[in-house]
């Protein structure tokens, strides 16, 4: 009898890459973390791409900014230019301006990278603005996303100042005029204005330090803060999950969409290169900030047609339309024509920042919301947003009143007075018009739910009457039109309790109740069609 000896095959050695992955996973837990989160579901809607455009533009800004930093000299030391741009040869200028010319004409790809950097900054702020409007109009800032709204708001505000410090670095005539404008605004601040100006510029304007200081702020301080805010913003988006629009199967407790890996990541990667490509085409086709046509900054000169970038137009418009009021007290002059707008601008920004908390207090809504509103179903909020956009547009016209006057052959004084009046009138008119439009759209939705969609088909009845045939909506369409909540306004309660004892109702409660009626009162929303109304019309002869 023979016995079979069993031999064991030698264990195959894992590939080097797999061994490295196992080593890292044993210490960092990457595999378990990825397994738990890479299949996270994200909803799909075209408006969500607005935030992605802002994100990808910021990445492009960082990449191109690193390249430009290698060749830029943030110094105001005066030199004589002898570069390849012939019209500027022999002109005395700062090293900052000279190095910018070198980047534009002597560094391979330098001008294109400069253009991409500048256009990406403009598109970043534009995408941020539109993205915040999308979040505002759909109510995506409500609990639990109030903190994320603040992060996004701070990103936008810091982006404004990062852009300002960035286009001031070349020390050209246009950017120098903008810096001079800012210096005048700082000097208008009582008591501390002169100290702040001396600290910022290292002496009397323009001094010899502001380019180096702006460079540190632009390259290190502000981008570092923005990068931290951006990471925190994305972490909260990932943690809270993305909002989604109402639809069949979508509730506040689930998310309907695509998995992060591989579908969403593949789409996001392709979209990044698409954004990069579009910005590159714009940068290669349309010149922005041609400093060689402006020349270096001189304190005794002002660039013609000097205008701020669009995101600074609101603040400049406030100052341009403000009357030149001055107050003389104890030997000091208070330039109220500059100081008042300088105070109004941060108050407007603060109101935008805290709006989610104001609406939550007014409406008394403390619930979590993961479904986005249709703007028409929140008429008062939508009207506020439209009024703000109209107000911003009016101020933008005021900030460019000289260009409007020259291009349309108008009086600059007439334009200034028009903007002063429109400052108070236009937002109010737009508010009421927008709210009425939203209510009209709500009525239209109610009619579509109860009577169906107009088909355009005319039918003659046996007794000779002509009617238009209405088509019933699908269940999905009916759900979309009726999924929104019917809110009730906050009530302060009776001033006398059930025992006839006077009940104290505070002023804040009365104010809250009054504002809540403005949001959700009878004049601020149209009642949704009830199930009984729908069944009665669709089952009888009321539906054609």
C-alpha positions as CSV (number, residue, x, y, z in Angstrom):
1,X,0.0,0.0,0.0
2,X,1.5,3.3,-1.1
3,X,0.9,6.7,0.6
4,X,0.6,9.8,-1.4
5,X,2.7,12.7,-0.2
6,X,1.0,16.1,-0.5
7,X,3.2,18.9,-1.6
8,X,2.3,22.6,-1.0
9,X,3.0,25.0,-3.8
10,X,5.1,28.0,-2.8
11,X,3.1,31.2,-2.0
12,X,3.1,33.7,-4.8
13,X,4.7,37.0,-4.0
14,X,2.4,40.0,-4.4
15,X,3.4,42.7,-6.9
16,X,5.3,45.6,-5.5
17,X,2.4,48.0,-6.0
18,X,0.0,45.8,-4.1
19,X,2.5,45.4,-1.3
20,X,2.9,49.2,-1.0
21,X,-0.9,49.6,-1.0
22,X,-1.3,46.9,1.8
23,X,1.5,48.7,3.8
24,X,-0.3,52.0,3.5
25,X,-3.7,50.6,4.3
26,X,-2.4,48.9,7.4
27,X,-1.3,52.3,8.7
28,X,-3.8,54.7,7.3
29,X,-6.9,52.7,6.7
30,X,-7.3,54.0,3.2
31,X,-9.1,50.9,1.8
32,X,-11.8,50.9,4.4
33,X,-12.3,54.6,4.1
34,X,-12.5,54.5,0.3
35,X,-14.8,51.5,0.5
36,X,-17.2,53.4,2.8
37,X,-17.2,56.7,0.8
38,X,-16.3,56.1,-2.8
39,X,-19.8,54.8,-3.6
40,X,-21.5,57.8,-2.0
41,X,-24.4,58.9,-4.2
42,X,-24.5,62.5,-5.7
43,X,-27.6,63.8,-7.4
44,X,-27.3,65.1,-11.0
45,X,-28.6,68.4,-12.2
46,X,-27.1,71.0,-14.6
47,X,-27.2,73.8,-12.0
48,X,-24.8,71.8,-9.7
49,X,-22.1,72.4,-12.3
50,X,-21.9,76.1,-11.3
51,X,-20.1,75.2,-8.1
52,X,-17.8,72.9,-10.1
53,X,-16.9,75.7,-12.5
54,X,-15.9,77.8,-9.4
55,X,-13.8,74.9,-8.0
56,X,-12.0,74.1,-11.2
57,X,-11.3,77.8,-11.9
58,X,-9.7,78.1,-8.4
59,X,-7.5,75.1,-9.2
60,X,-6.5,76.8,-12.5
61,X,-5.7,80.0,-10.6
62,X,-3.4,78.1,-8.2
63,X,-1.6,76.3,-11.0
64,X,-1.0,79.4,-13.2
65,X,-0.2,81.5,-10.1
66,X,2.6,79.1,-9.1
67,X,4.1,79.5,-12.6
68,X,3.9,83.3,-12.6
69,X,5.4,83.5,-9.1
70,X,8.6,82.0,-10.5
71,X,9.2,85.0,-12.7
72,X,7.6,87.9,-10.9
73,X,9.7,90.3,-8.8
74,X,7.6,92.0,-6.1
75,X,9.7,95.1,-5.8
76,X,9.2,98.8,-6.3
77,X,12.9,99.5,-6.9
78,X,13.1,101.7,-10.0
79,X,14.9,100.3,-13.0
80,X,15.3,101.3,-16.7
81,X,13.6,98.9,-19.1
82,X,15.7,97.3,-21.8
83,X,13.5,94.3,-22.7
84,X,12.2,93.1,-26.0
85,X,9.1,95.4,-26.0
86,X,10.6,98.2,-28.0
87,X,8.0,101.0,-27.2
88,X,8.9,100.8,-23.5
89,X,12.7,100.7,-23.9
90,X,14.5,103.4,-21.8
91,X,11.4,104.0,-19.7
92,X,12.0,104.1,-15.9
93,X,9.6,101.7,-14.0
94,X,9.4,99.5,-11.0
95,X,10.9,96.0,-11.0
96,X,7.3,94.7,-10.6
97,X,6.2,96.3,-13.9
98,X,9.4,95.3,-15.7
99,X,9.1,91.7,-14.6
100,X,5.5,91.6,-15.8
101,X,6.6,92.9,-19.2
102,X,9.3,90.1,-19.2
103,X,6.6,87.5,-18.4
104,X,4.5,88.8,-21.2
105,X,7.1,89.1,-23.9
106,X,10.2,87.1,-22.9
107,X,9.0,84.1,-20.9
108,X,7.9,81.2,-23.0
109,X,4.1,80.9,-22.6
110,X,4.2,83.7,-20.1
111,X,1.5,86.0,-21.7
112,X,-0.9,83.1,-22.2
113,X,-0.4,82.0,-18.5
114,X,-1.0,85.6,-17.4
115,X,-4.2,85.7,-19.4
116,X,-5.4,82.4,-18.2
117,X,-4.7,83.4,-14.6
118,X,-6.6,86.7,-15.0
119,X,-9.6,85.2,-16.8
120,X,-9.8,82.3,-14.4
121,X,-10.0,84.8,-11.5
122,X,-12.9,86.6,-13.2
123,X,-14.7,83.4,-14.0
124,X,-14.1,82.0,-10.5
125,X,-15.8,85.0,-9.0
126,X,-18.6,85.0,-11.6
127,X,-19.2,81.3,-11.0
128,X,-19.2,81.8,-7.2
129,X,-21.7,84.6,-7.6
130,X,-24.1,82.5,-9.8
131,X,-23.5,79.4,-7.6
132,X,-24.5,81.4,-4.5
133,X,-27.6,82.7,-6.2
134,X,-28.5,79.1,-7.1
135,X,-28.1,78.1,-3.5
136,X,-30.1,81.1,-2.4
137,X,-33.0,80.8,-4.8
138,X,-33.4,77.0,-4.1
139,X,-33.1,77.4,-0.3
140,X,-30.1,75.1,-0.2
141,X,-28.7,77.2,2.6
142,X,-31.2,76.0,5.2
143,X,-30.4,73.7,8.1
144,X,-28.0,71.9,8.3
145,X,-26.1,73.9,5.6
146,X,-26.0,77.4,7.3
147,X,-22.3,77.0,8.1
148,X,-21.5,76.0,4.6
149,X,-23.3,79.1,3.3
150,X,-20.9,81.1,5.5
151,X,-17.9,79.3,4.1
152,X,-19.0,80.0,0.6
153,X,-19.7,83.6,1.4
154,X,-16.3,84.0,2.9
155,X,-14.7,82.4,-0.2
156,X,-16.5,84.9,-2.4
157,X,-15.5,87.9,-0.3
158,X,-11.8,86.8,0.1
159,X,-11.8,86.1,-3.7
160,X,-12.8,89.7,-4.2
161,X,-9.9,91.0,-2.2
162,X,-7.5,88.4,-3.7
163,X,-8.5,89.6,-7.1
164,X,-7.9,93.2,-6.1
165,X,-4.5,92.6,-4.7
166,X,-3.6,90.4,-7.7
167,X,-4.4,93.0,-10.4
168,X,-2.6,95.6,-8.3
169,X,0.7,93.7,-8.4
170,X,2.0,94.8,-11.9
171,X,2.1,98.4,-10.8
172,X,0.7,99.7,-14.0
173,X,-1.2,102.9,-14.5
174,X,-4.7,101.2,-14.3
175,X,-4.0,99.1,-11.2
176,X,-2.2,102.1,-9.5
177,X,-5.3,104.2,-10.0
178,X,-7.4,101.5,-8.3
179,X,-4.9,101.4,-5.4
180,X,-5.1,105.2,-5.1
181,X,-8.9,104.9,-5.0
182,X,-8.6,102.4,-2.1
183,X,-6.1,104.6,-0.3
184,X,-8.6,107.5,-0.5
185,X,-11.3,105.3,1.0
186,X,-9.0,104.2,3.8
187,X,-8.1,107.8,4.6
188,X,-11.8,108.7,4.9
189,X,-12.1,106.6,8.1
190,X,-12.0,108.9,11.1
191,X,-9.0,108.6,13.5
192,X,-7.6,105.3,12.2
193,X,-7.6,106.0,8.5
194,X,-4.2,107.7,8.4
195,X,-2.6,105.1,10.6
196,X,-4.0,102.2,8.4
197,X,-2.7,103.9,5.2
198,X,0.8,104.4,6.7
199,X,0.9,100.8,7.8
200,X,-0.3,99.4,4.5
201,X,1.9,101.5,2.3
202,X,4.9,101.9,4.6
203,X,4.6,105.7,4.5
204,X,3.0,108.3,2.2
205,X,1.3,106.9,-0.8
206,X,2.5,105.1,-2.9
207,X,5.5,104.4,-0.7
208,X,8.0,101.6,-1.6
209,X,6.5,98.6,0.1
210,X,2.9,98.1,-1.1
211,X,3.7,95.7,-4.0
212,X,5.8,93.4,-1.7
213,X,3.0,93.5,0.9
214,X,0.3,92.9,-1.6
215,X,2.3,90.1,-3.0
216,X,2.5,88.3,0.4
217,X,-1.2,88.9,0.9
218,X,-2.1,87.7,-2.6
219,X,0.2,84.7,-2.8
220,X,0.3,83.4,0.8
221,X,-2.3,84.8,3.2
222,X,-5.5,85.0,1.2
223,X,-5.1,81.8,-0.9
224,X,-4.1,79.9,2.3
225,X,-7.3,80.9,4.0
226,X,-9.4,80.3,0.9
227,X,-7.9,76.8,0.5
228,X,-8.8,75.9,4.1
229,X,-12.3,77.2,3.6
230,X,-12.6,75.3,0.3
231,X,-11.6,72.1,1.9
232,X,-14.0,72.6,4.8
233,X,-16.8,73.5,2.3
234,X,-16.3,70.3,0.3
235,X,-16.1,68.2,3.5
236,X,-19.4,69.6,4.6
237,X,-20.9,69.0,1.2
238,X,-19.7,65.4,1.4
239,X,-20.9,65.0,4.9
240,X,-24.4,66.6,4.6
241,X,-24.8,65.2,1.1
242,X,-25.9,67.4,-1.8
243,X,-29.4,68.8,-2.0
244,X,-31.6,67.4,-4.7
245,X,-34.7,68.7,-6.5
246,X,-38.1,67.1,-5.7
247,X,-39.1,64.1,-7.7
248,X,-40.5,60.6,-7.4
249,X,-38.7,58.6,-4.8
250,X,-36.8,61.6,-3.5
251,X,-37.2,62.6,0.1
252,X,-35.3,64.4,2.9
253,X,-33.9,61.0,4.0
254,X,-32.4,59.6,0.7
255,X,-30.3,60.7,-2.3
256,X,-31.1,59.7,-5.9
257,X,-28.2,60.0,-8.3
258,X,-24.9,58.5,-9.4
259,X,-22.1,57.0,-7.3
260,X,-19.0,59.1,-6.7
261,X,-16.7,56.4,-8.2
262,X,-16.5,55.8,-11.1
263,X,-19.4,57.7,-12.7
264,X,-19.2,61.1,-10.9
265,X,-15.4,61.2,-10.8
266,X,-15.2,60.5,-14.5
267,X,-17.6,63.2,-15.3
268,X,-15.9,65.6,-12.9
269,X,-12.5,64.9,-14.5
270,X,-13.8,65.5,-18.0
271,X,-15.5,68.7,-16.9
272,X,-12.3,70.0,-15.3
273,X,-10.5,69.7,-18.6
274,X,-13.4,71.2,-20.4
275,X,-13.4,74.3,-18.1
276,X,-9.6,74.5,-18.5
277,X,-9.9,74.4,-22.3
278,X,-12.6,77.0,-22.5
279,X,-10.7,79.4,-20.2
280,X,-7.5,78.8,-22.3
281,X,-9.4,79.6,-25.5
282,X,-10.8,82.8,-24.0
283,X,-7.4,83.8,-22.7
284,X,-5.8,83.2,-26.1
285,X,-8.5,85.1,-27.9
286,X,-9.4,88.1,-25.7
287,X,-6.7,90.2,-24.1
288,X,-7.3,91.4,-20.6
289,X,-5.1,93.9,-18.7
290,X,-2.6,94.8,-21.4
291,X,-0.2,96.7,-19.2
292,X,2.2,97.5,-22.0
293,X,-0.5,99.8,-23.5
294,X,-1.0,101.6,-20.1
295,X,2.5,102.1,-18.9
296,X,3.9,102.2,-15.4
297,X,2.1,103.9,-12.6
298,X,2.8,107.5,-11.8
299,X,1.1,109.2,-8.9
300,X,0.5,112.4,-10.9
301,X,-1.3,110.5,-13.7
302,X,-4.7,108.8,-14.0
303,X,-5.5,106.1,-16.5
304,X,-8.4,107.0,-18.8
305,X,-11.4,104.8,-18.7
306,X,-10.2,103.4,-15.4
307,X,-12.8,100.9,-14.2
308,X,-12.7,98.3,-11.4
309,X,-13.4,94.6,-12.1
310,X,-17.1,93.8,-12.1
311,X,-17.1,92.4,-8.6
312,X,-15.8,95.7,-7.2
313,X,-18.4,97.7,-9.2
314,X,-20.9,97.8,-6.3
315,X,-18.5,99.5,-3.9
316,X,-17.2,102.0,-6.5
317,X,-20.8,102.8,-7.5
318,X,-21.7,103.6,-3.9
319,X,-18.9,106.1,-3.7
320,X,-19.5,107.6,-7.1
321,X,-23.2,108.4,-6.5
322,X,-22.7,109.6,-3.0
323,X,-22.9,113.4,-2.6
324,X,-19.6,115.0,-1.5
325,X,-20.7,115.7,2.0
326,X,-18.1,116.8,4.6
327,X,-18.3,117.6,8.3
328,X,-15.8,119.8,10.0
329,X,-15.4,119.1,13.7
330,X,-12.7,120.3,16.1
331,X,-10.3,121.0,13.3
332,X,-10.9,117.7,11.6
333,X,-12.7,117.0,8.3
334,X,-14.9,113.9,8.0
335,X,-15.4,113.0,4.4
336,X,-18.9,111.5,4.6
337,X,-19.1,111.1,0.8
338,X,-16.6,108.3,1.1
339,X,-17.0,107.1,4.6
340,X,-20.8,106.4,4.4
341,X,-20.5,104.1,1.4
342,X,-17.5,102.5,3.0
343,X,-19.7,101.5,5.9
344,X,-22.7,100.5,3.8
345,X,-20.8,98.0,1.7
346,X,-19.8,95.7,4.7
347,X,-23.3,96.0,6.1
348,X,-24.7,94.7,2.8
349,X,-22.2,91.8,2.9
350,X,-23.1,91.1,6.5
351,X,-26.8,90.9,5.6
352,X,-26.0,88.4,2.9
353,X,-23.9,86.3,5.3
354,X,-26.6,86.0,8.0
355,X,-29.6,85.7,5.8
356,X,-30.1,81.9,6.5
357,X,-30.3,82.7,10.2
358,X,-32.7,85.6,9.6
359,X,-35.1,83.4,7.5
360,X,-34.9,80.6,10.0
361,X,-35.9,83.0,12.8
362,X,-38.7,84.6,10.8
363,X,-40.2,81.4,9.6
364,X,-39.6,79.4,12.8
365,X,-38.4,76.5,10.6
366,X,-35.8,74.5,12.5
367,X,-36.0,71.2,10.5
368,X,-33.4,69.7,8.2
369,X,-33.9,70.3,4.5
370,X,-32.3,68.2,1.8
371,X,-34.8,68.9,-1.0
372,X,-34.3,72.1,-3.0
373,X,-37.1,74.5,-3.5
374,X,-38.4,75.7,-6.9
375,X,-37.9,79.5,-6.7
376,X,-41.5,80.1,-7.5
377,X,-42.6,78.3,-4.4
378,X,-40.7,80.7,-2.2
379,X,-41.9,84.0,-3.7
380,X,-40.6,86.4,-0.9
381,X,-37.1,84.8,-0.9
382,X,-37.0,84.9,-4.7
383,X,-38.1,88.5,-4.7
384,X,-35.3,89.4,-2.2
385,X,-32.7,87.7,-4.4
386,X,-34.0,89.4,-7.6
387,X,-34.1,92.8,-5.8
388,X,-30.5,92.3,-4.7
389,X,-29.3,91.5,-8.3
390,X,-31.2,94.6,-9.6
391,X,-29.6,96.7,-6.9
392,X,-26.1,95.4,-7.7
393,X,-26.7,96.1,-11.4
394,X,-27.7,99.7,-10.6
395,X,-24.6,100.2,-8.6
396,X,-22.5,98.6,-11.4
397,X,-23.9,101.3,-13.7
398,X,-23.0,103.9,-11.1
399,X,-19.5,102.6,-10.9
400,X,-19.0,103.0,-14.7
401,X,-21.0,106.3,-15.0
402,X,-18.2,107.9,-17.0
403,X,-18.1,105.1,-19.6
404,X,-21.9,105.0,-19.9
405,X,-21.8,108.8,-20.5
406,X,-19.1,108.7,-23.2
407,X,-20.5,105.6,-25.0
408,X,-24.1,106.7,-25.1
409,X,-23.4,110.5,-25.3
410,X,-25.2,111.2,-22.1
411,X,-24.7,113.7,-19.3
412,X,-22.7,112.1,-16.4
413,X,-24.7,114.2,-14.0
414,X,-27.9,112.9,-15.4
415,X,-26.6,109.3,-15.0
416,X,-25.5,110.0,-11.5
417,X,-28.9,111.3,-10.5
418,X,-30.6,108.5,-12.2
419,X,-28.6,106.0,-10.3
420,X,-29.2,107.8,-7.0
421,X,-33.0,107.6,-7.6
422,X,-32.8,104.0,-8.9
423,X,-30.8,103.0,-5.8
424,X,-34.0,103.3,-3.8
425,X,-36.7,102.7,-6.4
426,X,-35.5,99.8,-8.6
427,X,-35.0,97.1,-5.8
428,X,-38.5,97.8,-4.4
429,X,-40.1,97.6,-7.9
430,X,-38.2,94.4,-8.8
431,X,-39.2,92.9,-5.4
432,X,-42.9,93.3,-6.0
433,X,-42.8,92.4,-9.7
434,X,-40.8,89.2,-8.9
435,X,-43.2,88.2,-6.1
436,X,-46.2,88.7,-8.3
437,X,-44.6,86.7,-11.1
438,X,-43.9,83.8,-8.7
439,X,-47.5,83.9,-7.5
440,X,-48.6,83.8,-11.1
441,X,-46.5,80.8,-11.8
442,X,-47.9,79.1,-8.8
443,X,-51.4,79.7,-10.1
444,X,-50.4,78.3,-13.4
445,X,-49.0,75.1,-11.8
446,X,-52.2,74.7,-9.8
447,X,-54.3,75.0,-13.0
448,X,-52.0,72.4,-14.7
449,X,-52.4,70.0,-11.8
450,X,-56.2,70.3,-11.8
451,X,-57.0,70.7,-15.5
452,X,-54.0,69.3,-17.2
453,X,-51.7,70.7,-19.9
454,X,-53.1,72.6,-22.9
455,X,-52.6,70.4,-25.9
456,X,-53.4,72.9,-28.7
457,X,-56.1,70.6,-30.0
458,X,-59.5,72.2,-30.5
459,X,-62.5,69.9,-30.3
460,X,-66.1,70.7,-31.3
461,X,-68.8,69.3,-28.9
462,X,-72.1,67.9,-30.3
463,X,-74.0,71.0,-29.2
464,X,-71.6,73.2,-31.2
465,X,-69.2,74.4,-28.4
466,X,-65.5,74.5,-29.2
467,X,-63.1,73.5,-26.4
468,X,-59.4,72.9,-26.1
469,X,-58.5,69.4,-25.1
470,X,-56.3,69.2,-22.0
471,X,-53.8,66.4,-21.5
472,X,-53.4,64.9,-18.1
473,X,-50.0,65.2,-16.5
474,X,-47.9,62.2,-15.7
475,X,-47.5,61.1,-12.1
476,X,-43.9,62.3,-12.1
477,X,-45.0,65.8,-13.3
478,X,-47.8,65.9,-10.8
479,X,-45.4,65.0,-8.0
480,X,-42.9,67.7,-9.1
481,X,-45.7,70.4,-9.1
482,X,-47.1,69.4,-5.7
483,X,-44.1,68.2,-3.7
484,X,-43.4,71.6,-2.0
485,X,-44.6,72.2,1.5
486,X,-47.5,74.6,2.3
487,X,-45.9,76.7,5.1
488,X,-47.9,78.5,7.7
489,X,-46.9,81.9,9.1
490,X,-45.7,82.2,12.7
491,X,-48.3,83.5,15.1
492,X,-47.4,85.5,18.2
493,X,-50.5,84.2,19.9
494,X,-53.4,86.1,21.6
495,X,-52.6,89.0,24.0
496,X,-55.0,87.5,26.6
497,X,-54.8,83.9,27.7
498,X,-57.7,81.5,28.4
499,X,-58.1,82.9,31.9
500,X,-58.5,86.5,30.7
501,X,-55.0,87.4,32.1
502,X,-53.0,89.9,30.0
503,X,-50.3,88.0,28.2
504,X,-47.1,89.8,27.5
505,X,-46.1,89.7,23.8
506,X,-42.7,91.1,23.1
507,X,-41.8,93.4,20.3
508,X,-39.5,90.8,18.7
509,X,-42.4,88.3,18.6
510,X,-44.7,90.9,17.0
511,X,-42.0,91.7,14.5
512,X,-41.4,88.1,13.8
513,X,-45.1,87.4,13.2
514,X,-45.4,90.4,10.9
515,X,-42.4,89.3,8.8
516,X,-43.6,85.7,8.8
517,X,-46.9,86.8,7.3
518,X,-44.9,88.5,4.6
519,X,-43.2,85.2,3.8
520,X,-46.1,82.7,4.2
521,X,-49.2,84.8,4.5
522,X,-52.2,84.6,2.2
523,X,-50.8,87.2,-0.1
524,X,-47.4,85.5,-0.3
525,X,-48.3,82.0,-1.5
526,X,-51.1,80.2,-3.5
527,X,-52.7,77.2,-1.7
528,X,-51.8,73.9,-3.3
529,X,-54.5,71.9,-4.9
530,X,-55.9,69.2,-2.6
531,X,-56.3,65.5,-3.4
532,X,-60.1,66.0,-3.1
533,X,-60.1,68.8,-5.7
534,X,-58.0,66.7,-8.1
535,X,-60.2,63.7,-7.8
536,X,-63.4,65.7,-8.2
537,X,-62.2,67.4,-11.4
538,X,-60.5,64.3,-13.0
539,X,-63.3,61.9,-12.3
540,X,-66.2,64.1,-13.4
541,X,-66.9,66.4,-16.2
542,X,-64.7,69.2,-15.1
543,X,-61.7,67.8,-17.0
544,X,-61.6,67.9,-20.8
